[in-house]
């Protein structure tokens, strides 16, 4: 990641120079080069037409590296530590040889392919409808441009770049805002404090020139720095009316538009609709029981039937071996974004490195677990989260969580989300409408953003191409009925 951090400094300065020149087109180019490059390169490499035997070789190499790293953690004696350090080094060299061979034999260099995949402002504007808007933020915290924040506004007909004021104070306000989000409202004072802070951040991030343009629009946010950790839809646009941004605009999140372009181009071949994992007890790994996750899975199955792995069937090995054949992967479990991020299964935890070694064909991964959209912020690359891990391994869209919340309120939103998905709504549209329904049907403390704002949709907003088995059953039933009538009439004539 070192070279990405260094390149990021250059691109930040280039965006600022583009602002001075009042050149949004140039600002867009440098902004895109400064976001999720490594993630985009991996997506491109995974989409190259490579024989399965060659791809399996990469997975074998990654699995072996994980094995050595786990054994190194277990060993205490100096000889074993020396042995596994050497084994890890050799394994990484083998992986580099593999990557070099892919570049040479299949893609004429992933770097060259990545440059070809960089989208341009004109193409982006052509792809936007009149009710769609993109806002890309660039936050420079280098000494020369300390806490210098800009935003690029893109519509189908226009592009503007703005310098946002008092970015230094924004860092402090975001920390305060996240603390206010971390618990439900319990008093009028809680509501007032939240509204003041959420409205202040809204006014900093959305200048007056932007505020009118995003109303009633589908808004894609490309965040930077600390902005990646906040739920934009819970910002307050009107203090007196306590109006949330979700009431005025549908929010979707993207790593970069170049990544979105490359990710949308992947041919995903999964045939089955849904696979879900819901471990309710975690005795083997010492985590508390989850009480409402089975109900969550049952509510999903009202709208989309799937293969469900409950409690002791929700093992890590089953997850690794089965996920590649499904359009939707749903995880209702524990997760952590700490120093060693993980997803919990019935029998063991899956860490970030292990997740990165997998492959999926999913159009949607839903992480109904805590902190799956929080992680270490890497300058120039984004936040290293569990959600990003699923994009890395092939997912088209991910719904993830920004903080620990009640599994009961999450289940409420999840049920309506899948109802909307079954009705052919796009991913961020389905989540947006599910949240609005939750707000309409709850009040007072239960309507606190703590309960509904943690989930965020990232990636493609296209509807999921589900196989409607109910239709097939009806067609088959009608066909059988016609046959029965035919033979009945024929027998009467006989």
C-alpha positions as CSV (number, residue, x, y, z in Angstrom):
1,X,0.0,0.0,0.0
2,X,3.0,2.3,0.3
3,X,3.1,3.4,-3.3
4,X,-0.7,4.1,-3.2
5,X,-0.2,6.4,-0.3
6,X,2.6,8.2,-2.1
7,X,0.7,8.5,-5.3
8,X,-2.4,9.7,-3.4
9,X,-0.4,12.8,-2.3
10,X,0.3,13.7,-5.9
11,X,-3.3,13.2,-7.0
12,X,-4.7,15.2,-4.1
13,X,-2.5,18.1,-5.2
14,X,-3.5,17.6,-8.8
15,X,-7.2,17.8,-7.9
16,X,-6.5,21.1,-6.1
17,X,-4.7,22.5,-9.1
18,X,-7.6,21.5,-11.2
19,X,-9.9,23.4,-8.9
20,X,-7.7,26.5,-9.2
21,X,-7.9,26.2,-13.0
22,X,-11.7,25.6,-12.7
23,X,-11.3,22.4,-14.7
24,X,-13.8,19.8,-13.5
25,X,-12.8,17.4,-16.3
26,X,-9.2,17.3,-15.1
27,X,-10.3,17.1,-11.5
28,X,-12.4,14.1,-12.3
29,X,-9.4,12.3,-13.9
30,X,-7.2,12.7,-10.9
31,X,-9.9,12.0,-8.4
32,X,-10.6,8.6,-10.1
33,X,-6.9,7.8,-10.1
34,X,-6.9,8.4,-6.4
35,X,-9.6,5.9,-5.5
36,X,-9.7,2.1,-5.2
37,X,-7.1,1.4,-7.9
38,X,-5.9,-1.9,-6.4
39,X,-9.5,-3.0,-6.0
40,X,-10.2,-2.1,-9.6
41,X,-7.1,-3.9,-10.9
42,X,-8.1,-7.1,-9.0
43,X,-11.7,-6.9,-10.5
44,X,-10.2,-6.6,-14.0
45,X,-7.8,-9.5,-13.4
46,X,-10.7,-11.7,-12.2
47,X,-12.7,-10.8,-15.3
48,X,-10.0,-11.9,-17.7
49,X,-10.8,-15.1,-19.6
50,X,-8.5,-17.5,-17.7
51,X,-8.8,-21.3,-17.7
52,X,-10.3,-22.5,-14.4
53,X,-7.3,-24.7,-13.7
54,X,-5.1,-21.5,-13.8
55,X,-7.5,-19.6,-11.4
56,X,-7.5,-22.6,-9.1
57,X,-3.8,-22.4,-8.9
58,X,-4.1,-18.8,-7.5
59,X,-6.6,-20.0,-4.9
60,X,-4.2,-22.9,-3.9
61,X,-1.3,-20.5,-3.5
62,X,-3.4,-18.1,-1.4
63,X,-4.7,-21.0,0.8
64,X,-1.1,-22.2,1.4
65,X,0.0,-18.7,2.4
66,X,-2.9,-18.5,4.9
67,X,-1.9,-21.9,6.3
68,X,1.7,-20.8,6.8
69,X,0.6,-17.5,8.5
70,X,-1.7,-19.4,10.9
71,X,1.0,-21.8,11.8
72,X,3.4,-18.9,12.4
73,X,1.0,-17.4,14.9
74,X,0.8,-20.7,16.8
75,X,4.6,-21.4,17.0
76,X,6.7,-20.1,19.9
77,X,10.2,-21.7,19.4
78,X,12.7,-19.7,17.3
79,X,13.4,-22.6,14.8
80,X,9.7,-22.9,13.8
81,X,9.3,-19.1,13.6
82,X,12.3,-18.9,11.3
83,X,11.0,-21.9,9.2
84,X,7.5,-20.4,8.7
85,X,8.8,-16.9,8.0
86,X,10.9,-18.3,5.2
87,X,7.9,-20.4,3.9
88,X,5.7,-17.3,3.9
89,X,8.4,-15.3,2.0
90,X,8.7,-18.1,-0.6
91,X,5.0,-18.4,-0.9
92,X,4.6,-14.7,-1.6
93,X,7.2,-15.0,-4.3
94,X,5.2,-17.8,-5.9
95,X,2.1,-15.6,-5.9
96,X,4.0,-12.8,-7.5
97,X,5.3,-15.2,-10.2
98,X,1.7,-16.2,-10.8
99,X,0.5,-12.6,-11.1
100,X,3.4,-11.8,-13.5
101,X,2.5,-14.8,-15.7
102,X,-1.2,-13.6,-15.8
103,X,-0.1,-10.2,-16.9
104,X,2.1,-11.6,-19.6
105,X,0.0,-14.4,-21.0
106,X,-3.6,-13.2,-20.6
107,X,-4.1,-9.5,-20.3
108,X,-1.1,-7.7,-21.9
109,X,-0.5,-6.3,-18.4
110,X,-3.2,-5.5,-15.8
111,X,-1.8,-2.0,-15.5
112,X,-2.4,-1.3,-19.1
113,X,-5.9,-2.8,-18.9
114,X,-6.6,-0.7,-15.8
115,X,-5.7,2.5,-17.7
116,X,-8.1,1.4,-20.5
117,X,-10.9,0.9,-17.9
118,X,-10.5,4.4,-16.4
119,X,-13.8,6.1,-17.1
120,X,-14.0,9.7,-18.3
121,X,-16.3,12.5,-17.4
122,X,-18.1,12.6,-20.7
123,X,-19.0,8.9,-20.6
124,X,-20.2,9.3,-17.0
125,X,-22.5,12.2,-17.9
126,X,-24.0,10.2,-20.8
127,X,-24.8,7.3,-18.5
128,X,-26.7,9.5,-16.0
129,X,-30.4,10.2,-16.3
130,X,-31.9,13.5,-15.4
131,X,-32.8,12.3,-11.9
132,X,-29.3,11.0,-11.1
133,X,-26.3,12.8,-9.6
134,X,-22.8,11.9,-8.5
135,X,-20.8,13.7,-5.8
136,X,-17.2,12.8,-5.4
137,X,-15.2,14.1,-2.4
138,X,-11.5,14.6,-2.2
139,X,-10.1,15.2,1.3
140,X,-6.4,16.2,1.5
141,X,-4.7,16.1,4.9
142,X,-1.1,16.7,3.8
143,X,0.9,19.4,5.5
144,X,0.8,21.7,2.4
145,X,-3.0,21.4,2.1
146,X,-3.9,20.5,5.6
147,X,-7.6,19.4,5.9
148,X,-8.4,20.7,2.4
149,X,-11.8,19.3,1.2
150,X,-13.3,19.5,-2.2
151,X,-16.3,18.0,-3.9
152,X,-17.0,17.3,-7.5
153,X,-20.7,17.5,-8.6
154,X,-21.6,15.6,-11.7
155,X,-25.0,15.7,-13.5
156,X,-26.0,14.6,-17.0
157,X,-25.5,18.1,-18.3
158,X,-23.0,19.8,-16.0
159,X,-19.9,19.3,-13.8
160,X,-18.7,21.7,-11.0
161,X,-16.0,21.5,-8.5
162,X,-16.3,23.2,-5.0
163,X,-13.9,23.9,-2.2
164,X,-15.6,23.2,1.1
165,X,-14.8,25.5,4.0
166,X,-13.5,24.7,7.5
167,X,-12.5,21.1,6.8
168,X,-10.3,21.0,9.9
169,X,-13.4,21.5,12.1
170,X,-15.3,18.8,10.1
171,X,-13.0,16.1,11.5
172,X,-14.0,17.0,15.0
173,X,-17.7,17.3,14.1
174,X,-17.7,13.8,12.5
175,X,-16.3,12.3,15.6
176,X,-19.0,14.0,17.7
177,X,-21.7,12.9,15.1
178,X,-20.6,9.3,15.3
179,X,-20.8,9.3,19.1
180,X,-24.4,10.7,18.9
181,X,-25.3,7.9,16.4
182,X,-24.0,5.2,18.7
183,X,-27.1,5.1,20.8
184,X,-30.9,5.7,20.6
185,X,-32.5,9.1,21.5
186,X,-33.7,9.0,25.1
187,X,-34.5,12.7,25.7
188,X,-35.5,15.8,23.8
189,X,-32.0,17.1,24.4
190,X,-30.6,14.1,22.6
191,X,-32.7,14.9,19.5
192,X,-31.7,18.6,19.6
193,X,-28.0,17.8,19.9
194,X,-28.1,15.3,17.1
195,X,-30.1,17.6,14.8
196,X,-27.7,20.5,15.3
197,X,-24.6,18.4,14.6
198,X,-26.1,16.4,11.7
199,X,-27.3,19.7,10.1
200,X,-24.0,21.4,10.5
201,X,-22.2,18.5,8.7
202,X,-24.9,18.5,6.0
203,X,-24.2,22.2,5.4
204,X,-20.5,21.7,5.2
205,X,-20.7,18.8,2.8
206,X,-23.4,20.2,0.6
207,X,-22.9,23.8,-0.3
208,X,-26.1,25.9,-1.1
209,X,-25.4,25.3,-4.8
210,X,-25.7,21.6,-4.3
211,X,-28.6,21.4,-1.9
212,X,-31.3,22.2,-4.4
213,X,-29.8,19.9,-7.0
214,X,-29.9,16.7,-4.9
215,X,-33.6,17.0,-3.9
216,X,-35.6,14.1,-5.3
217,X,-32.5,12.7,-7.0
218,X,-30.7,9.4,-6.8
219,X,-27.3,10.5,-5.4
220,X,-24.2,8.4,-5.7
221,X,-21.6,9.4,-3.0
222,X,-17.9,8.7,-3.6
223,X,-16.5,9.4,-0.1
224,X,-13.0,10.0,1.0
225,X,-11.2,9.8,4.4
226,X,-13.5,10.0,7.4
227,X,-16.5,10.6,5.2
228,X,-16.4,6.9,4.4
229,X,-17.6,6.1,8.0
230,X,-20.7,8.3,8.1
231,X,-24.3,7.5,7.0
232,X,-25.1,10.4,4.7
233,X,-28.9,9.6,4.6
234,X,-29.1,10.4,8.4
235,X,-27.8,13.9,8.0
236,X,-30.4,16.6,8.8
237,X,-31.5,19.0,6.1
238,X,-34.0,21.0,8.2
239,X,-33.6,21.3,11.9
240,X,-37.1,22.6,12.7
241,X,-38.9,19.8,10.8
242,X,-36.2,17.2,11.7
243,X,-35.9,16.2,8.1
244,X,-33.4,13.6,7.2
245,X,-31.5,13.6,3.9
246,X,-33.1,10.2,3.2
247,X,-36.5,12.0,2.9
248,X,-35.1,14.1,0.1
249,X,-32.6,11.9,-1.8
250,X,-31.8,8.3,-2.4
251,X,-28.2,7.6,-1.4
252,X,-25.9,5.0,-2.9
253,X,-22.2,4.6,-2.3
254,X,-19.3,3.8,-4.7
255,X,-15.6,3.3,-4.3
256,X,-15.0,5.0,-7.7
257,X,-16.8,5.2,-11.0
258,X,-14.0,3.4,-12.7
259,X,-14.4,0.5,-10.3
260,X,-18.2,0.6,-10.8
261,X,-17.6,0.4,-14.6
262,X,-15.2,-2.6,-14.3
263,X,-17.4,-4.4,-11.8
264,X,-20.6,-4.0,-13.8
265,X,-18.8,-5.6,-16.8
266,X,-18.2,-8.9,-15.1
267,X,-20.2,-11.9,-16.4
268,X,-21.6,-13.5,-13.2
269,X,-22.8,-17.1,-13.8
270,X,-24.5,-18.0,-10.5
271,X,-27.7,-20.0,-11.1
272,X,-29.3,-20.3,-7.7
273,X,-31.1,-17.4,-6.0
274,X,-30.1,-17.3,-2.4
275,X,-27.8,-18.9,0.2
276,X,-28.0,-17.7,3.8
277,X,-25.9,-18.4,6.9
278,X,-27.4,-17.8,10.4
279,X,-25.3,-19.2,13.2
280,X,-27.2,-18.4,16.4
281,X,-24.7,-19.9,19.0
282,X,-20.9,-19.5,19.0
283,X,-19.7,-21.7,21.9
284,X,-16.6,-22.7,20.0
285,X,-15.4,-19.1,19.6
286,X,-16.8,-17.5,22.7
287,X,-19.3,-15.0,21.2
288,X,-22.8,-14.2,22.6
289,X,-25.9,-15.8,21.2
290,X,-28.0,-14.0,18.5
291,X,-31.7,-14.3,19.2
292,X,-33.5,-12.9,16.1
293,X,-31.4,-14.0,13.2
294,X,-33.5,-17.2,12.4
295,X,-36.6,-15.1,12.2
296,X,-34.7,-12.8,9.9
297,X,-33.9,-15.7,7.5
298,X,-37.6,-17.0,7.7
299,X,-38.8,-13.5,6.8
300,X,-36.5,-13.4,3.8
301,X,-37.8,-16.8,2.6
302,X,-41.3,-15.4,2.4
303,X,-40.1,-13.5,-0.7
304,X,-37.1,-15.3,-2.0
305,X,-36.6,-19.0,-1.3
306,X,-33.1,-20.2,-0.7
307,X,-30.7,-22.7,0.8
308,X,-30.4,-21.8,4.5
309,X,-27.7,-22.9,6.9
310,X,-28.8,-22.4,10.5
311,X,-26.8,-22.7,13.7
312,X,-24.5,-25.7,13.6
313,X,-24.9,-26.1,9.8
314,X,-23.6,-22.5,9.3
315,X,-19.9,-23.6,9.3
316,X,-17.0,-21.8,7.7
317,X,-16.2,-24.8,5.4
318,X,-19.8,-24.9,4.1
319,X,-19.6,-21.2,3.4
320,X,-16.3,-21.5,1.5
321,X,-17.5,-24.5,-0.5
322,X,-21.0,-23.3,-1.4
323,X,-21.1,-19.6,-2.0
324,X,-19.9,-19.5,-5.6
325,X,-23.2,-20.8,-7.1
326,X,-25.6,-18.2,-5.7
327,X,-26.8,-14.8,-6.8
328,X,-27.5,-13.6,-3.2
329,X,-25.4,-14.3,-0.2
330,X,-26.9,-13.3,3.1
331,X,-25.0,-13.5,6.4
332,X,-26.8,-12.9,9.7
333,X,-24.0,-13.3,12.3
334,X,-21.4,-11.5,14.4
335,X,-18.5,-9.6,12.7
336,X,-15.8,-7.3,13.9
337,X,-13.8,-4.4,12.3
338,X,-11.1,-4.3,14.9
339,X,-7.4,-4.9,14.5
340,X,-8.1,-8.4,13.1
341,X,-11.5,-8.2,11.2
342,X,-13.6,-11.3,11.0
343,X,-16.9,-12.8,10.2
344,X,-18.2,-15.4,12.7
345,X,-19.5,-18.8,11.8
346,X,-20.8,-21.6,14.1
347,X,-17.4,-23.3,14.5
348,X,-14.8,-20.6,13.7
349,X,-14.0,-17.1,12.5
350,X,-13.1,-16.1,9.0
351,X,-10.5,-13.3,8.8
352,X,-9.9,-10.8,6.1
353,X,-7.0,-12.7,4.4
354,X,-9.1,-15.9,4.2
355,X,-12.0,-13.9,2.8
356,X,-9.7,-12.4,0.1
357,X,-8.7,-15.9,-1.1
358,X,-12.3,-16.8,-2.0
359,X,-14.3,-16.2,-5.1
360,X,-18.1,-15.5,-5.5
361,X,-20.5,-14.8,-8.4
362,X,-23.0,-12.9,-6.3
363,X,-25.0,-10.0,-7.6
364,X,-25.6,-9.1,-3.9
365,X,-23.9,-9.9,-0.6
366,X,-26.0,-8.7,2.4
367,X,-23.9,-8.5,5.6
368,X,-26.4,-8.4,8.4
369,X,-23.6,-8.1,10.9
370,X,-21.9,-5.4,13.0
371,X,-19.2,-3.1,11.6
372,X,-18.9,-4.7,8.2
373,X,-18.5,-1.4,6.5
374,X,-15.9,0.0,9.0
375,X,-12.2,-0.5,8.7
376,X,-8.7,1.0,8.4
377,X,-8.6,4.0,6.0
378,X,-5.8,3.7,3.5
379,X,-5.0,6.9,1.7
380,X,-5.7,6.6,-2.0
381,X,-7.3,3.2,-1.7
382,X,-10.3,3.6,0.7
383,X,-11.4,1.7,3.8
384,X,-10.3,-1.9,4.2
385,X,-13.6,-3.4,5.3
386,X,-15.3,-6.8,5.1
387,X,-17.6,-5.3,2.6
388,X,-14.6,-4.4,0.4
389,X,-13.5,-8.0,0.8
390,X,-16.6,-9.3,-0.9
391,X,-16.2,-6.8,-3.8
392,X,-12.6,-8.1,-4.1
393,X,-13.9,-11.6,-4.4
394,X,-16.5,-10.8,-7.0
395,X,-19.7,-9.3,-5.6
396,X,-21.7,-6.8,-7.8
397,X,-23.3,-5.0,-4.8
398,X,-22.9,-5.2,-1.0
399,X,-25.2,-4.1,1.8
400,X,-23.1,-3.7,5.0
401,X,-23.3,-2.1,8.5
402,X,-21.5,0.9,9.9
403,X,-21.9,0.1,13.6
404,X,-23.3,-2.4,16.1
405,X,-27.1,-2.2,16.3
406,X,-30.1,-4.2,17.4
407,X,-30.6,-7.4,15.3
408,X,-34.4,-6.9,15.9
409,X,-34.5,-3.5,14.1
410,X,-32.2,-4.8,11.4
411,X,-34.5,-7.8,10.8
412,X,-37.4,-5.4,10.4
413,X,-35.6,-3.5,7.6
414,X,-34.2,-6.7,6.1
415,X,-37.7,-8.2,5.6
416,X,-38.9,-5.1,3.7
417,X,-35.6,-4.9,1.7
418,X,-36.0,-8.4,0.3
419,X,-39.7,-7.8,-0.4
420,X,-38.5,-4.8,-2.5
421,X,-35.8,-6.9,-4.2
422,X,-38.4,-9.6,-5.1
423,X,-40.5,-6.7,-6.6
424,X,-37.5,-6.0,-8.9
425,X,-36.2,-2.9,-7.2
426,X,-32.5,-2.1,-7.4
427,X,-30.3,-2.7,-4.3
428,X,-30.0,0.8,-3.1
429,X,-33.6,1.6,-4.0
430,X,-34.8,-1.4,-2.1
431,X,-32.8,-0.4,1.0
432,X,-33.9,3.3,0.7
433,X,-37.5,2.3,0.6
434,X,-37.2,-0.2,3.5
435,X,-35.6,2.5,5.7
436,X,-38.4,5.0,4.8
437,X,-41.0,2.4,5.7
438,X,-39.3,1.8,9.0
439,X,-39.3,5.6,9.7
440,X,-43.0,5.8,8.8
441,X,-43.9,3.0,11.2
442,X,-41.8,4.0,14.2
443,X,-41.6,7.1,16.3
444,X,-39.8,8.6,19.3
445,X,-36.7,6.6,20.4
446,X,-37.5,3.8,18.0
447,X,-37.1,6.1,15.1
448,X,-33.5,7.1,16.1
449,X,-30.9,6.8,13.3
450,X,-29.1,4.4,15.5
451,X,-31.7,1.8,14.5
452,X,-32.1,2.4,10.8
453,X,-29.1,4.3,9.4
454,X,-26.3,1.7,10.0
455,X,-27.0,-0.2,6.8
456,X,-25.5,1.2,3.6
457,X,-25.7,0.0,0.0
458,X,-22.6,0.0,-2.2
459,X,-22.1,-0.9,-5.8
460,X,-24.5,-1.6,-8.6
461,X,-28.1,-0.5,-8.2
462,X,-29.5,-2.9,-10.8
463,X,-32.3,-5.3,-9.8
464,X,-31.3,-8.9,-9.1
465,X,-32.1,-11.3,-11.9
466,X,-33.9,-13.8,-9.8
467,X,-35.4,-17.1,-11.1
468,X,-39.0,-17.0,-10.2
469,X,-39.7,-20.6,-9.3
470,X,-43.3,-19.7,-8.3
471,X,-44.0,-18.8,-12.0
472,X,-42.5,-22.1,-13.1
473,X,-44.7,-24.0,-10.7
474,X,-47.8,-22.2,-11.9
475,X,-46.9,-22.9,-15.5
476,X,-46.3,-26.6,-14.7
477,X,-49.5,-26.8,-12.8
478,X,-51.5,-25.2,-15.7
479,X,-49.9,-27.6,-18.2
480,X,-50.8,-30.6,-16.1
481,X,-54.3,-29.3,-15.7
482,X,-54.7,-28.9,-19.4
483,X,-53.4,-32.5,-19.9
484,X,-55.9,-33.8,-17.4
485,X,-58.8,-32.0,-19.1
486,X,-57.6,-33.3,-22.5
487,X,-57.5,-36.9,-21.3
488,X,-60.8,-36.6,-19.4
489,X,-62.6,-35.2,-22.5
490,X,-60.9,-37.9,-24.7
491,X,-62.1,-40.7,-22.4
492,X,-65.6,-39.4,-22.4
493,X,-65.6,-39.4,-26.2
494,X,-64.3,-43.0,-26.1
